[in-house]
Amino acid sequence: MSPVSPAAPRVRIYSRPGCHLCEQAREVVAQVCAELGEQFEEVWIDDDPALVEAYGDEVPVTTVDGRRHDFWRVDPTRLRAALTRG
């Protein structure tokens, strides 16, 4: 029997270092995910030219379940709703 791996985080934040909107988004995402028992991960776009091309001027960009959710600002009510939909 193979070991059970933890589920991948449902929320991802694409960001860059020194971005004040990214810091604000991280705080909102962390709070909502903690309330709901969800995990999130943060990806710095500057490490990947394709991500810079895709998200460069819109960071932070958040995704939920692999789908684009928000950019620039994260609305906690909207994020909570996306994570609790059945």
Buried (B, 14 or more C-beta within 10 A) or exposed (E): EEEEEEEEBBBBBBBBEEBEBBEBBBEBBBBBBEEBEBEBEBBBBEEEEEBBEEBBEBBBBBBBEEEEBBBBEBEEEBBBEBBEEE
